[in-house]
Amino acid sequence: MPKTKTRSAAKKRFKVTGSGKILRLPTMRSHNLEHKSSKQKRKFGRDVELAPSDYKTLKKLLRVK
């Protein structure tokens, strides 16, 4: 049986930590930054943990056990 491939789009957008959590980039960070507060823009630098309801789908795309 051949190995299953990881989805390239998911591989680029999500990161799996050593403890198994899946991290993603925050939303609304790519444009209109001149209208956002400095506090909001600082928070965009950090990764955010994925919502529990999305774990099943993402683990399938990333081929994570």
C-alpha positions in Angstrom: 0.0 0.0 0.0 1.5 3.4 -1.0 2.1 6.1 1.5 -0.5 8.9 1.6 0.8 12.4 0.8 0.4 15.5 3.0 -1.7 18.3 1.5 0.8 20.9 0.4 -1.6 23.8 1.2 -2.2 22.6 4.7 1.6 21.9 5.2 2.3 25.6 4.4 -0.4 27.1 6.7 -0.4 24.9 9.8 2.3 23.8 12.2 2.1 20.7 14.6 3.8 21.1 18.0 5.7 18.4 19.8 2.7 17.9 22.1 0.4 17.4 19.2 -1.3 20.8 19.1 -2.0 22.4 15.7 -1.1 26.1 15.3 -2.3 28.5 12.7 -1.7 32.1 11.8 -4.3 34.7 13.1 -6.9 36.0 10.7 -7.2 39.6 9.4 -3.4 40.1 9.4 -2.7 40.5 5.7 -4.1 43.9 4.6 -5.6 47.2 5.9 -3.0 47.2 8.7 -3.0 51.0 8.8 -6.5 50.9 10.3 -5.6 48.4 13.0 -4.2 49.3 16.5 -0.6 48.6 17.4 -1.8 46.2 20.1 -3.8 44.2 17.5 -0.8 44.2 15.1 1.6 42.9 17.8 -0.7 40.0 18.5 -0.6 39.0 14.8 3.0 37.8 15.3 1.9 34.9 17.5 0.5 31.7 16.3 -3.0 30.7 17.5 -4.1 27.2 18.5 -6.7 25.6 16.2 -10.3 25.3 17.3 -11.1 21.8 18.7 -13.9 21.4 16.1 -11.3 21.6 13.2 -8.8 19.1 14.6 -10.3 16.0 12.9 -10.2 17.6 9.5 -6.8 19.0 9.8 -5.2 15.9 11.1 -6.5 14.1 8.0 -5.0 16.7 5.7 -1.7 16.8 7.6 -1.6 13.0 8.0 -1.0 13.3 11.7 -1.9 10.5 14.1 
